[in-house]
Amino acid sequence: MALWRNQPNTYRHSGFIDIPEGEHRVRICRVQVEPISRNRKCFEITFEVSGYHGKLWYHLWYDPEKIDEWEKRSDSFFNSFNIEDHDISQSRKWVGASGAVSVSYKYYDYECEAKYIHCLYGTRKDSLPPWKDAPYEVELFKPGLF
């Protein structure tokens, strides 16, 4: 997304770029743990996306009262990122792990209402191209061109 401020010479990149729908190779760049209540936690995981400057945010909710739901969602996450140690107290060690996700959007009245991210593993993950760094940003407008 770009902020124009009514003059092309004042172009400024905001840093938020939508990642297109589809399957993408990703890398964990940050894990933040938020306690929700006494035993419940939310893991906010930030992904860098292969070939893009934008990021994705993924949430894993841990609730000991809903352990079946946790195991289903966390298993796909751990399998996608080849994380063998499922000890959630070691979540900071997840940073740098590579995996794959599928991104889809839900629209309502032509507005993007929600972004869904599902972890991929197995042949779907293996069929994705290798990691590709995002291209260098190109300055579209330089002062004095107009």
Long-range contacts (C-beta under 8 A, 24 or more apart in sequence): 8-141, 8-146, 9-141, 9-143, 9-144, 9-145, 9-146, 11-139, 11-140, 11-141, 13-137, 15-53, 16-54, 17-52, 17-53, 17-54, 18-54, 19-49, 19-52, 19-54, 19-56, 19-103, 20-103, 21-103, 21-104, 21-105, 22-102, 22-103, 23-100, 23-101, 23-102, 23-103, 23-120, 23-124, 23-128, 24-49, 24-50, 24-51, 24-52, 24-100, 24-101, 24-102, 24-103, 24-128, 25-49, 25-50, 25-98, 25-99, 25-100, 25-128, 25-129, 25-130, 25-131, 25-132, 26-50, 26-56, 26-98, 26-99, 26-100, 26-101, 27-96, 27-97, 27-98, 27-99, 27-131, 28-81, 28-94, 28-95, 28-96, 28-97, 28-98, 28-99, 29-55, 29-95, 29-96, 30-95, 31-91, 31-92, 31-94, 31-95, 33-91, 36-61, 39-63, 39-64, 39-65, 40-64, 41-88, 43-88, 43-91, 45-94, 47-101, 50-129, 50-131, 50-132, 50-133, 51-132, 51-133, 51-134, 51-135, 52-134, 53-134, 53-137, 56-101, 56-103, 56-115, 56-117, 58-101, 58-117, 58-119, 62-88, 76-118, 76-119, 76-120, 76-121, 77-119, 79-119, 79-121, 79-122, 80-119, 80-120, 80-121, 80-125, 81-119, 98-131, 99-125, 100-124, 100-125, 100-128
